[in-house]
Amino acid sequence: MKERFLTVPNIPYSNVSSLIISDRLPEIISELEKSDIRVIVSEELSSVKGSERYHADMSFCHTGNDELYLSCNISNQLKYKLKGEGFQLTETSMPVSARNPYLNICIIGRNVICNRKTAESKLIKKLEDQNYNILHTNQGYSKCSTAVVSENAVITSDDSIYELCAANHIDVLKIVPGHILLDGYPYGFIGGCCTLISKDTLAFSGSIESHPDYLSIKSFAKNHGKMLISMSDKPLYDIGGAVLLKEFVQ
């Protein structure tokens, strides 16, 4: 089947054909590949010490079509592979770090949720030039903290992101924090344990049924035309989400 670049960041309009994701949970990669999704494994970032050093949402940001931003210390081998996929690569000015998660921004429809102080300035300038609405939050890990459900709907446990979305007419579901594993931290975040894999499917890295807000999440997703699937029966785990690249042409 033919494939195309995602035109709208984070939002597929058919079945996803390729993405970038951590390989910390091999069973998740196996499940994705069963769905004919070509997996590109994110690298360990030497400039980040915590377990988030493996996370795709720390290393990459796809702004739609063939534009892909990445940390400047990604290996030449992976850069070559992404160029082979047809991407135009723009590197961060400095290596991504835990204090400066330059690419951990959440693009939803025509809005961008980010901390302007920690986001890569040339990335934000590019998005402003493309008439995106930049919404500032003090949460530097905006992508990790936000599960994108549709072009105007998200799920988060972060108070500041919840309030920001509500104030800007983005439909938002507030869930309780915790109940998502992340090595070295008390808990992980909802955006880091799920990704859309088709126009109507939101996939989770573990059992979404085990989350205390499962029924609210299921209902919210259904209201936006999405069903939930669990790619594992293990507890939810924050793997840094996935960076969606391409989708099949149907």
C-alpha positions in Angstrom: 0.0 0.0 0.0 1.1 3.5 -0.7 1.8 5.8 2.3 2.1 9.5 2.9 3.5 11.9 5.5 1.0 12.9 8.3 -0.2 16.3 7.3 -1.5 17.1 10.7 0.9 16.4 13.6 -0.2 13.6 16.0 -3.4 13.0 14.0 -3.7 10.2 11.5 -6.6 10.1 9.0 -6.0 6.5 8.1 -3.9 3.7 9.6 -0.4 4.7 10.8 2.3 3.1 8.6 5.5 4.3 10.5 6.4 5.9 13.8 9.3 6.4 16.2 9.1 4.8 19.6 11.3 3.5 22.4 12.2 -0.2 22.5 12.0 -0.4 26.3 9.0 -2.7 26.0 9.7 -5.1 23.1 6.2 -6.5 23.3 4.7 -3.2 22.3 6.9 -3.1 19.2 5.7 -6.6 18.3 2.1 -5.4 18.6 2.7 -2.4 16.5 4.4 -4.5 13.8 1.4 -6.9 13.8 -0.6 -3.9 12.7 1.8 -3.4 9.7 3.4 -0.3 11.4 7.0 0.2 10.5 8.9 1.0 13.8 11.9 3.2 14.0 13.5 2.9 17.4 14.4 6.1 19.3 18.0 6.3 20.6 19.3 6.8 24.1 20.1 10.5 24.6 23.5 10.8 26.3 22.6 14.3 27.5 19.7 13.0 29.6 20.3 10.9 32.7 16.8 9.7 33.7 14.8 6.9 32.1 13.3 9.5 29.7 16.6 9.5 27.8 15.0 6.7 25.7 11.8 8.6 25.0 10.8 9.5 21.4 9.0 12.6 22.6 12.3 13.9 24.0 14.3 13.4 20.8 11.9 14.3 18.0 9.0 16.5 17.0 7.1 16.0 13.7 5.5 19.2 12.6 3.7 17.6 9.7 4.5 16.6 6.1 8.2 16.1 5.7 9.4 18.4 8.5 11.0 16.6 11.4 12.9 18.3 14.3 15.4 16.3 16.3 18.0 16.6 19.0 21.3 17.6 17.6 23.1 14.7 19.3 21.1 12.0 17.5 23.5 9.7 15.6 24.4 10.1 12.0 23.1 6.6 11.4 19.6 7.4 12.5 19.6 10.8 10.7 20.6 9.0 7.5 17.7 6.5 8.0 15.2 9.4 8.5 16.5 11.2 5.5 16.0 8.0 3.6 12.3 8.2 4.7 12.2 11.5 2.9 12.3 13.8 5.9 13.8 17.3 6.0 15.7 17.4 9.3 16.1 20.4 11.6 18.4 19.9 14.6 18.1 21.7 18.0 20.6 24.4 18.7 21.8 22.5 21.8 21.4 18.8 22.9 18.1 18.1 24.6 18.4 17.8 28.4 16.1 17.0 31.3 16.2 20.8 32.2 15.6 21.8 28.6 13.3 19.3 26.8 13.4 21.5 23.7 11.1 19.2 21.6 8.6 18.1 24.2 5.7 20.2 22.9 2.2 19.2 22.1 0.7 20.2 18.8 -3.0 19.8 18.7 -4.9 21.1 15.8 -3.8 24.7 15.3 -2.7 25.0 18.9 0.7 24.3 20.5 0.9 23.6 24.2 4.5 24.3 25.4 6.7 26.1 27.8 8.2 28.9 25.7 11.2 29.0 28.1 12.3 25.4 27.4 11.0 24.9 23.8 13.4 25.1 20.9 13.1 28.7 19.7 13.4 28.1 16.0 10.7 25.4 16.3 8.3 27.8 17.9 9.2 30.5 15.4 8.4 28.1 12.6 5.1 27.2 14.1 4.2 30.9 14.7 5.0 31.6 11.0 2.6 28.8 10.1 -0.1 30.6 12.1 -0.3 28.2 15.0 -1.6 29.5 18.3 1.2 29.1 20.9 -0.2 28.4 24.4 2.3 28.8 27.2 2.4 26.5 30.2 5.1 26.1 32.9 5.0 22.4 32.2 8.1 21.7 30.1 7.1 18.1 29.4 3.9 19.1 27.6 3.8 16.3 25.1 4.5 13.6 27.7 1.7 15.1 29.9 -0.9 15.3 27.2 -2.7 12.5 25.3 -4.0 13.7 22.0 -7.4 12.3 21.2 -8.4 14.5 18.3 -7.6 17.9 16.8 -9.5 19.5 19.6 -9.5 17.0 22.4 -6.9 15.9 25.0 -6.5 14.0 28.2 -4.1 15.1 31.0 -3.5 14.9 34.7 -1.6 18.2 34.7 -3.6 21.1 36.3 -1.9 23.8 34.3 -2.5 22.1 31.0 -6.1 21.3 32.0 -6.8 25.0 32.8 -5.0 26.2 29.6 -7.0 23.9 27.4 -10.3 24.8 29.1 -9.6 28.5 28.7 -8.8 28.0 24.9 -11.9 26.0 24.0 -10.0 22.7 23.7 -12.1 19.8 25.0 -10.0 18.3 27.9 -10.5 15.4 30.3 -8.8 15.7 33.7 -7.7 12.4 35.2 -6.0 11.6 38.5 -2.2 11.6 38.5 -0.3 8.4 38.9 -1.2 4.7 38.0 1.4 4.9 35.2 4.9 3.4 35.7 8.1 5.2 34.9 11.5 3.9 36.2 13.2 6.3 38.6 10.0 8.4 39.2 6.9 8.2 41.4 4.8 7.8 38.2 4.7 8.5 34.5 2.2 10.5 32.4 -0.7 9.7 30.1 0.8 11.2 27.0 3.8 8.9 27.4 1.8 5.7 27.5 -0.5 6.1 24.5 -0.6 7.1 20.9 -3.2 7.2 18.1 -2.4 4.4 15.6 -5.4 5.1 13.2 -8.1 7.6 12.7 -10.3 5.8 15.3 -7.9 3.9 17.6 -6.0 5.2 20.7 -3.5 2.5 21.7 -1.9 2.1 25.2 1.4 0.6 26.3 -0.3 -1.5 29.0 -3.8 -2.2 30.3 -5.8 1.0 30.1 -8.6 -1.0 31.8 -6.5 -0.9 35.0 -6.6 2.9 35.3 -9.0 4.2 37.9 -10.4 6.7 35.3 -10.8 4.0 32.6 -14.5 4.5 32.2 -14.2 8.3 31.9 -11.3 7.9 29.4 -13.3 5.4 27.4 -16.4 7.6 27.3 -14.4 10.8 26.4 -12.6 8.9 23.6 -15.9 7.5 22.2 -17.3 11.1 22.1 -14.5 11.9 19.8 -14.8 8.9 17.6 -12.0 6.8 19.2 -11.9 3.4 20.7 -9.2 2.3 23.2 -7.0 -0.8 22.9 -4.4 -2.2 25.3 -1.3 -3.5 23.6 -0.3 -5.4 26.8 -2.0 -6.8 29.9 0.8 -5.3 32.0 0.5 -2.1 34.0 0.5 1.2 32.0 4.1 2.3 31.4 5.4 5.7 30.2 7.6 4.9 27.2 7.6 8.5 25.9 4.7 8.0 23.6 5.3 7.8 19.8 6.2 10.2 17.1 3.9 9.5 14.2 5.5 9.8 10.8 3.4 8.4 8.0 0.1 6.8 7.3 -1.3 4.5 4.6 -3.2 6.0 1.7 -6.6 4.3 1.5 
